[in-house]
Amino acid sequence: MIFPKVNEASLNKGSFFHIYENEDFELYNILSQKEVIENQIICHPIIYKSIFKHAFFASNDFQRMEITDCIFENCDFSGCILTKSMLHRVKFVNCKLTGTKLMESYIGNTLFENCKMDYVNLSGSNIKESNFEHSVLSSADFVDCSLTKTMFYTNDLENASFFDTDLKNIDLSSNSFEMIEVRPEHLKNCTLNQLQAFGFARKFLQIKVV
């Protein structure tokens, strides 16, 4: 994956609320720290080449949001509506996205690292060359997604739903879960560890392991 092309030293200290000063709701080249941004409604906001640290974004409605070359550290997006958004070369580090709605989005070259993403909804999204690492994705929805060169590494995937999502060439072996929701035909060429394989064998083939 390609990391965000942004240099913190070249940014200007600023506020997310400067986005309202642009008629197209564009925000760029800012360093924002410790902001509270909640209960805002903006259709198609555009943010690029910016870094946000310790921002509280909870309960905003930012449908069709475009984020390019940005880094979010210790930010909270819980309950945000970000449907039909575009994320390209973005890093989320130690962020909270509990219940965040990202359905029908494009997510490319994006890293989610050490994030709390339980109940996040990514259904219908096109996820390409992106990584989910050391994150909590329990009860997450990846329903009817397209996953291309996407890596899942040491995440909690308990009760995550991959229904109608092809897991071909996806490696789940380092992740923890007793069960995920997936069609058996979509596990073809998916890499699993022995315990995971036994679990699916019991579920789909009614095999008893003694």
SENUBA-501624 format. One line per 2 residues: their letters; for each residue x, y, z of N, C-alpha, C, O. Coordinates in steps of 0.2 Angstrom, whole numbers, always signed. Each point is the difference from the previous one (the first is absolute). Example, Ala and Ser with C-alpha at 12.3 -4.5 7.8 and 13.67 -1.06 7.14 Angstrom:
residues 2
AS> +66,-28,+39,-4,+6,+0,+4,+6,+0,+5,-1,+3 | -7,+6,-7,+4,+6,+1,-4,+5,+3,+3,+6,+1
end
This chain:
residues 210
MI> +4,-6,+0,-4,+6,+0,+4,+6,+0,+6,+0,+2 | -8,+6,-4,+3,+6,-1,-2,+5,+6,-6,+1,+1
FP> +10,+1,+3,-1,+4,+6,-2,+7,-2,+2,+3,-5 | -6,+1,+9,-2,+7,-1,+6,+4,-2,+6,+0,+4
KV> -6,+4,-9,+5,+5,-2,-2,+7,+4,-2,+4,-3 | +4,-4,+9,-1,+6,+4,+6,+1,+5,+2,-5,+3
NE> +1,+11,-3,+5,+1,+5,-2,+5,+5,-2,+6,-1 | +2,-8,+8,-3,+4,+5,+4,+6,+1,-3,+5,+1
AS> +9,-4,-3,+4,+6,+1,-2,+5,-5,+1,+6,+1 | -4,-8,-6,-2,+5,-5,-8,+3,+1,-2,+4,-4
LN> -1,-7,+9,-7,+2,+1,-1,+6,+4,+4,+2,+4 | -10,+1,-5,-1,+6,+4,-5,-2,+6,-5,-4,-1
KG> +6,+6,+7,-5,-2,+5,-7,+4,-2,+0,+5,-1 | -5,-10,+2,-6,+3,-2,-6,-4,+3,+1,-4,+5
SF> -7,+5,-7,-6,-3,+3,-4,-3,-5,+0,+2,-6 | -3,-7,+7,-5,-4,-4,-5,+5,-3,-2,+0,-6
FH> +0,+5,+11,-6,+4,-2,+2,+6,-5,-4,+3,-3 | +10,-3,+1,+2,+4,-6,-3,-3,-7,+0,+4,-5
IY> -2,-10,+6,-4,-3,-6,-6,+4,-2,-2,+0,-6 | -1,+4,+10,-6,+4,-1,+2,+6,-4,-5,+4,-3
EN> +11,-2,+3,+2,+6,-4,+1,-1,-7,+1,+5,-4 | -1,-11,+2,+0,-2,-7,-6,-2,-3,-3,-5,+3
ED> +0,+8,-8,-6,-2,-3,-1,-7,-2,-6,-3,+0 | +12,+0,-2,-1,-7,-2,+2,-5,+6,+1,-6,-1
FE> -1,+9,+7,+2,-4,+6,+6,-4,+0,+0,-6,+1 | +6,+9,-3,+6,-3,-1,+5,+3,+6,-1,+6,+2
LY> +5,-11,+0,+5,+2,+5,+6,-4,-1,+0,-6,-2 | +6,+10,+2,+6,-3,-2,+6,+3,+4,+0,+6,+2
NI> +5,-9,-1,+7,+2,+2,-1,+3,+7,+3,+5,+2 | -7,-9,+3,-1,+3,+7,+3,-6,+4,-1,-6,-1
LS> +3,+8,+7,+1,-4,+6,-5,+2,+5,+1,+5,+3 | -5,-10,-1,-5,+2,+5,+1,-5,+6,+1,-6,-1
QK> -2,+9,+7,+2,-3,+6,-6,+1,+5,-2,+6,+2 | +0,-11,+1,-5,+0,+6,-6,+4,-2,-2,+5,+4
EV> -1,-6,-9,-6,+3,-2,-6,-4,+1,+0,-6,+0 | -6,+9,+2,-6,-4,+1,-5,+3,-6,-1,+5,-1
IE> +0,-10,-3,-4,+1,-6,-6,-5,+0,+1,-6,-2 | -7,+8,+4,-5,-5,+1,-7,+3,-3,-1,+6,+0
NQ> -3,-10,-2,-7,+2,-2,+0,+4,-6,-4,+5,-1 | +9,-5,-3,+1,+4,-6,-3,-4,-6,+0,-6,+0
II> -3,+9,-5,-3,-3,-6,+3,+4,-6,-2,+6,-1 | +6,-10,-3,+3,+3,-6,+0,-5,-5,+2,-6,+1
CH> -5,+7,-7,-1,-5,-6,+7,+1,-4,+0,+6,-3 | +4,-11,+2,+5,+1,-4,+6,+4,+2,+2,+4,-4
PI> +0,-4,+10,+6,+4,+3,+6,-4,-3,+0,-6,-1 | +5,+11,-1,+6,-3,-3,+6,+3,+5,+1,+5,+1
IY> +3,-10,+1,+6,+1,+4,+6,-3,-3,+0,-6,-1 | +6,+10,+0,+6,-3,-2,+6,+3,+3,+0,+6,+2
KS> +5,-10,-2,+7,+2,+3,-1,+3,+6,+2,+6,+1 | -5,-9,+4,-1,+2,+7,+1,-5,+5,+0,-6,-1
IF> +1,+8,+7,+1,-5,+6,-4,+3,+5,+0,+6,+2 | -4,-11,+1,-4,+1,+6,+2,-4,+6,+1,-6,-1
KH> +0,+9,+7,+2,-4,+6,-5,+2,+5,-2,+6,+2 | +0,-12,+2,-5,+1,+5,-6,+4,-1,-2,+4,+3
AF> -1,-5,-9,-6,+3,-2,-6,-4,+1,+0,-6,+0 | -5,+9,+3,-7,-4,+1,-5,+2,-5,-2,+5,-1
FA> +1,-10,-4,-4,+1,-6,-7,-3,+1,-4,-1,-5 | +3,-2,+11,-6,-4,+1,-7,+3,-2,-1,+6,+1
SN> -3,-10,-4,-7,+2,-2,-1,+5,-5,-4,+4,+0 | +9,-4,-5,-1,+5,-6,-2,-4,-6,+0,-6,+0
DF> -3,+10,-4,-3,-3,-6,+4,+3,-6,-1,+6,-2 | +6,-10,+0,+4,+3,-6,+0,-5,-6,+5,-3,-2
QR> -11,+2,-1,-1,-4,-5,+4,+2,-6,+1,+6,-1 | +2,-11,-3,+4,+2,-6,+6,+4,+1,+2,+4,-3
ME> +1,-6,+9,+6,+4,+2,+6,-3,-4,+0,-6,-1 | +4,+11,-1,+6,-2,-3,+6,+2,+4,+1,+6,+2
IT> +4,-11,+0,+6,+1,+4,+6,-3,-4,+0,-6,-2 | +5,+10,+1,+5,-2,-4,+7,+3,+4,+0,+6,+2
DC> +5,-11,-1,+6,+2,+3,-1,+3,+6,+3,+6,+2 | -6,-9,+3,-2,+2,+7,+2,-5,+5,+0,-6,-2
IF> +2,+8,+8,+1,-4,+5,-4,+2,+6,-1,+6,+2 | -2,-11,+1,-5,+1,+6,+3,-4,+6,+1,-6,+0
EN> +1,+10,+5,+3,-4,+6,-4,+2,+6,-1,+5,+2 | -1,-11,+2,-4,+1,+6,-6,+4,-1,-2,+4,+4
CD> -2,-5,-10,-6,+3,-1,-6,-5,+1,+1,-6,-1 | -7,+9,+2,-6,-3,+1,-5,+1,-5,-3,+6,+0
FS> +1,-11,-4,-5,+1,-5,-6,-4,+2,-4,-2,-5 | +3,+0,+11,-6,-4,+2,-6,+3,-3,-2,+6,+2
GC> -2,-10,-5,-7,+2,-2,+0,+4,-6,-6,+3,-1 | +11,-1,-2,+0,+4,-6,-3,-3,-6,+1,-6,-1
IL> -4,+10,-3,-3,-3,-6,+5,+2,-6,+0,+6,-1 | +3,-10,-2,+5,+1,-5,-1,-4,-6,+4,-2,-4
TK> -11,+1,+3,-1,-5,-6,+2,+4,-7,+0,+6,+0 | +1,-11,-4,+2,+2,-7,+6,+5,+0,+1,+5,-4
SM> +4,-6,+8,+6,+4,+1,+6,-3,-4,+0,-6,-2 | +5,+10,+1,+6,-2,-3,+6,+1,+4,+1,+6,+2
LH> +3,-11,+0,+6,+1,+4,+5,-3,-4,+1,-5,-2 | +4,+10,+1,+6,-2,-4,+7,+2,+3,+0,+6,+2
RV> +4,-10,+0,+6,+1,+3,-1,+4,+7,+1,+5,+1 | -5,-9,+3,-2,+2,+7,+3,-5,+5,+0,-6,-1
KF> +2,+9,+7,+2,-4,+6,-5,+2,+6,+0,+6,+2 | -2,-11,+1,-4,+0,+6,+4,-3,+5,+0,-7,+0
VN> +3,+10,+5,+4,-3,+5,-3,+1,+7,-1,+6,+2 | +0,-11,+2,-4,+0,+7,-6,+4,-1,-1,+4,+5
CK> -3,-5,-10,-6,+4,+0,-6,-5,+2,+0,-6,+0 | -6,+9,+1,-6,-3,+2,-5,+1,-6,-2,+6,-1
LT> +0,-12,-2,-6,+1,-5,-5,-5,+2,-3,-3,-5 | +1,+3,+11,-6,-4,+2,-6,+2,-3,-2,+6,+1
GT> -1,-11,-5,-7,+2,-3,+1,+5,-5,-6,+2,-3 | +11,-1,+0,+1,+5,-5,-3,-3,-7,+2,-6,-1
KL> -5,+10,-3,-4,-3,-6,+5,+2,-6,+0,+6,-2 | +3,-10,-1,+4,+1,-6,-3,-4,-6,+4,-2,-4
ME> -10,+0,+4,-3,-4,-5,+1,+3,-7,+1,+7,-1 | +0,-11,-4,+1,+2,-7,+5,+5,-1,+0,+5,-4
SY> +6,-6,+7,+6,+5,+0,+5,-3,-4,+1,-6,-1 | +4,+10,-2,+6,-2,-3,+6,+1,+5,+0,+6,+3
IG> +3,-11,-1,+6,+1,+5,+6,-3,-3,+1,-6,-1 | +4,+10,-1,+6,-2,-3,+6,+2,+3,+0,+6,+2
NT> +5,-10,-1,+6,+2,+3,-1,+3,+7,+3,+5,+1 | -7,-8,+3,-2,+2,+6,+2,-5,+6,-1,-6,-1
LF> +4,+9,+6,+2,-4,+6,-4,+1,+6,-1,+6,+2 | -2,-11,+1,-4,+1,+6,+5,-4,+5,+0,-6,+0
EN> +3,+9,+5,+5,-3,+4,-2,+1,+8,-1,+6,+2 | +0,-11,+2,-1,+1,+7,-7,+4,+0,+0,+4,+5
CK> -5,-6,-9,-6,+4,+1,-6,-4,+3,+1,-7,-1 | -5,+10,+4,-6,-3,+3,-6,+1,-6,-2,+5,+0
MD> +0,-11,-3,-4,+1,-6,-6,-5,+1,-3,-3,-5 | +1,+1,+11,-6,-4,+1,-6,+3,-3,-1,+6,+1
YV> -3,-10,-4,-6,+2,-3,+1,+5,-6,-5,+3,-2 | +11,-2,+0,+1,+4,-6,-4,-3,-6,+0,-6,-1
NL> -3,+10,-3,-3,-3,-6,+3,+2,-7,+0,+6,-2 | +3,-11,-1,+4,+2,-6,-4,-4,-6,+3,-1,-5
SG> -9,-1,+6,-4,-4,-5,+0,+4,-7,-1,+6,+0 | +2,-10,-5,+0,+3,-7,+6,+4,-2,-1,+3,-5
SN> +6,-3,+9,+6,+4,-2,+5,-4,-4,+0,-6,+0 | +4,+10,-3,+5,-2,-4,+7,+2,+3,+2,+5,+1
IK> +1,-11,+2,+6,+1,+4,+6,-2,-3,+0,-6,-2 | +5,+10,+0,+5,-2,-4,+7,+2,+3,+1,+6,+2
ES> +4,-11,-2,+6,+1,+3,+0,+4,+7,+4,+5,+0 | -8,-7,+4,+0,+3,+7,+1,-6,+5,-1,-6,-1
NF> +3,+9,+7,+2,-5,+6,-4,+2,+6,-1,+6,+2 | -2,-12,+1,-3,+1,+7,+5,-4,+4,+1,-6,+0
EH> +2,+10,+5,+5,-3,+4,-1,+1,+8,-1,+6,+2 | +1,-11,+2,+0,+0,+7,-6,+4,+2,+0,+4,+5
SV> -6,-5,-8,-6,+4,+1,-6,-5,+2,+0,-6,-1 | -5,+9,+5,-6,-3,+2,-5,+1,-6,-2,+5,-1
LS> +0,-11,-2,-5,+0,-5,-6,-4,+1,-3,-3,-4 | +2,+1,+11,-5,-4,+2,-7,+3,-3,-1,+6,+1
SA> -3,-11,-3,-7,+2,-3,+1,+5,-5,-5,+4,-2 | +10,-3,-2,+1,+4,-5,-4,-3,-6,+0,-6,-1
DF> -2,+11,-4,-4,-3,-6,+5,+2,-6,+1,+6,-2 | +1,-12,-1,+3,+1,-7,-4,-4,-5,+2,-3,-4
VD> -9,+4,+4,-4,-3,-4,+0,+3,-7,+0,+6,-1 | +0,-11,-4,+1,+2,-7,+5,+5,-2,-1,+5,-3
CS> +7,-6,+6,+6,+4,-1,+4,-3,-6,+0,-6,-1 | +4,+10,-2,+5,-2,-4,+7,+1,+3,+2,+6,+2
LT> +2,-11,+0,+6,+0,+3,+6,-1,-5,+0,-6,-2 | +4,+10,+1,+6,+0,-5,+6,+1,+4,+1,+6,+2
KT> +4,-11,-2,+6,+2,+4,-1,+3,+6,+4,+5,+2 | -8,-8,+2,-2,+3,+7,+3,-5,+5,-1,-6,-1
MF> +4,+9,+6,+3,-4,+5,-4,+1,+7,-1,+5,+2 | +0,-11,+1,-3,+0,+7,+6,-3,+5,+1,-6,-1
YT> +1,+9,+5,+6,-2,+4,-1,+1,+8,-1,+5,+2 | +0,-11,+1,-1,+0,+8,-6,+4,+2,+1,+4,+5
ND> -6,-4,-8,-6,+3,+2,-5,-4,+4,+0,-6,-1 | -5,+9,+4,-5,-4,+3,-6,+0,-5,-3,+6,+0
LE> +1,-11,-3,-5,-1,-5,-6,-3,+3,-4,-3,-4 | +3,+2,+10,-5,-4,+3,-7,+2,-3,-2,+6,+1
NA> -2,-10,-4,-7,+1,-2,+0,+5,-6,-5,+3,-1 | +11,-1,-2,+0,+4,-6,-4,-3,-5,+0,-6,-1
SF> -3,+10,-4,-4,-3,-5,+3,+1,-7,+1,+6,-2 | +1,-11,-1,+3,+0,-7,-5,-3,-5,+2,-2,-5
FD> -8,+3,+7,-5,-4,-5,+0,+4,-7,+0,+6,+0 | +0,-11,-5,+0,+2,-7,+6,+4,-2,+0,+4,-4
TD> +6,-5,+8,+6,+3,-1,+5,-6,-2,+1,-4,+4 | +2,+5,-9,+5,-6,-2,+7,+2,+4,+3,+5,-1
LK> -1,-11,+4,+6,+1,+4,+6,-3,-3,+5,-2,+3 | -6,+1,-10,+6,-3,-4,+6,+4,+1,+0,+6,-1
NI> +6,-9,+3,+6,+3,+1,+1,+4,+6,+4,+4,+0 | -9,-4,+4,+0,+4,+7,+3,-5,+5,-2,-6,+1
DL> +7,+8,+3,+3,-3,+5,-3,+2,+7,+1,+5,+2 | -5,-10,+1,-3,+2,+7,+3,-4,+5,-2,+0,+6
SS> +8,-4,-7,+2,-4,+5,+3,+3,+6,+0,-4,+5 | +2,+10,-5,+3,+3,+6,-6,+4,+4,+2,+2,+5
NS> -8,-2,-7,-5,+3,+3,-4,-5,+5,+0,-6,-1 | -3,+9,+6,-4,-4,+5,-7,+0,-1,-3,+6,-1
FE> +0,-11,+0,-8,-1,+0,-1,-7,+1,+3,-5,-2 | -9,+4,+5,-3,-7,+1,-4,-1,-7,+0,-6,-2
MI> -3,+11,+0,-5,-1,-6,-1,+7,-3,-1,+5,+3 | +1,-5,-10,-2,+6,-4,-5,-2,-4,-1,-6,-2
EV> -3,+10,-1,-6,-2,-4,+3,+1,-8,+2,+5,-2 | -2,-11,-1,+2,+0,-7,-3,-6,-3,-1,-5,+3
RP> +1,+6,-10,-3,-6,-4,+6,-5,-1,+6,+2,-1 | -7,-8,+1,+6,-5,-1,+3,+1,-6,+6,-1,+0
EH> -9,+2,-5,+3,+1,-7,+4,+6,+0,+5,+0,-5 | -5,+5,+9,+4,+6,+0,+6,-1,+4,+4,+4,+1
LK> -3,-10,+2,+6,-2,+4,+5,-3,-4,+6,-1,+2 | -7,+0,-9,+5,-3,-4,+6,+4,-1,-1,+6,-2
NC> +7,-9,+3,+6,+3,+0,+1,+6,+5,+4,+4,-1 | -8,-5,+6,+1,+5,+6,+5,-4,+5,-1,-6,+1
TL> +6,+10,+2,+5,-4,+4,-3,+1,+7,-1,+5,+3 | +1,-11,+1,-3,-1,+6,+5,-4,+5,+4,-3,-3
NQ> -4,+4,+9,+4,-4,+4,-4,-6,+2,-6,-1,-2 | +9,-4,+5,-3,-7,+1,-6,+1,+4,-5,-3,-1
LQ> +5,+7,+7,-6,+1,+4,-6,+2,-4,-6,-2,+1 | +7,+8,-5,-5,+3,-4,-3,-5,-5,-6,-1,-1
AF> +11,-3,-2,-2,-5,-5,-5,-5,+3,-5,-2,-3 | +7,-1,+9,-4,-4,+3,-7,+2,+2,-5,-3,-1
GF> +5,+10,+3,-7,+3,+1,-4,+0,-6,-6,-1,+1 | +9,+3,-6,-5,+0,-6,-2,-7,-3,-5,-1,-2
AR> +10,-4,+3,-2,-7,-1,-6,-2,+4,-4,-3,-3 | +4,+5,+9,-5,-2,+5,-7,+3,-3,-5,-3,+0
KF> +6,+9,-1,-6,+4,-2,-3,-2,-7,-6,-1,+0 | +10,+0,-5,-2,-1,-7,-1,-7,-2,-4,-2,-4
LQ> +8,-2,+7,+1,-7,-2,-3,-5,+6,+0,-6,-1 | -2,+9,+6,-2,-4,+6,+5,-5,+2,-2,-6,+2
IK> +8,+8,-2,+5,-5,+1,+2,+1,+8,+0,+5,+3 | +0,-11,+0,+2,+0,+7,+8,-1,+1,+2,-5,-2
VV> +1,+9,+6,+7,+0,+1,+1,-3,+7,-2,+4,+5 | +5,-9,-4,+1,-3,+6,+8,-1,+2,+2,-2,+5
end
